[in-house]
Amino acid sequence: ILEQGYNDLENTLTQLVDKTSLTPQQIMDGWHKSKGQAINRINHWNLYTKYFAKHEAQERRRLAIPADVLITPTTRGQLYNKFKEENGKAWQEVLELHDLLESSEASSQTIAYWQNGSFHVMILTYPQLEGASAKHGFEMALVMCSKVVNEDASLGFIHSTAGAK
């Protein structure tokens, strides 16, 4: 029953994209806001746009789109859906890791930029560590810091499980 529901949601989302020219992410964000629900802070549509720019030829091959054909917003949405389909449950992680790698290769950035990147690593890491701790019964403390360190330590994070001393 869930699979049918997901298919119905995807069809509705596709129709809304076609009718409004909004991205799927913009539509979902609007829906979440209208229902007062928490929103994932990572905009995967934007991450896909960056990914697409780096891997355009590969992405065009997903739908056999020739290099001389203009990519419209609707076509990009179809490519995005195909990307998600072909990458299965890992599609978000693929985009997030691609963005992280691209960010780490960038030249010097502002402290805010590095802080944001560090925060994303923290968001990805902490739930996995908590899950492993609960599953295997160990306690841990983790200290993370960026390769760029400033005086107020805003690029460092400390996390420990409940029983860690």
Stockholm file with secondary structure:
# STOCKHOLM 1.0

chainA/1-165         ILEQGYNDLENTLTQLVDKTSLTPQQIMDGWHKSKGQAINRINHWNLYTKYFAKHEAQERRRLAIPADVLITPTTRGQLYNKFKEENGKAWQEVLELHDLLESSEASSQTIAYWQNGSFHVMILTYPQLEGASAKHGFEMALVMCSKVVNEDASLGFIHSTAGAK
#=GR chainA/1-165 SS CHHHHHHHHHHHHHHHHHHHCCCHHHHHHHHHHHTTCCCCSCCHHHHHHHHHHHSHHHHHHHTTCCTTSCCCHHHHHHHHHHHHHHHGGGHHHHHHHHHHHHHHHSCCCCHHHHHHHHHHHHHHHHHHHHHHHHHHTCCCEEEEECSSCCTTCTTEEEEECTTCC
#=GC SS_cons         CHHHHHHHHHHHHHHHHHHHCCCHHHHHHHHHHHTTCCCCSCCHHHHHHHHHHHSHHHHHHHTTCCTTSCCCHHHHHHHHHHHHHHHGGGHHHHHHHHHHHHHHHSCCCCHHHHHHHHHHHHHHHHHHHHHHHHHHTCCCEEEEECSSCCTTCTTEEEEECTTCC
//
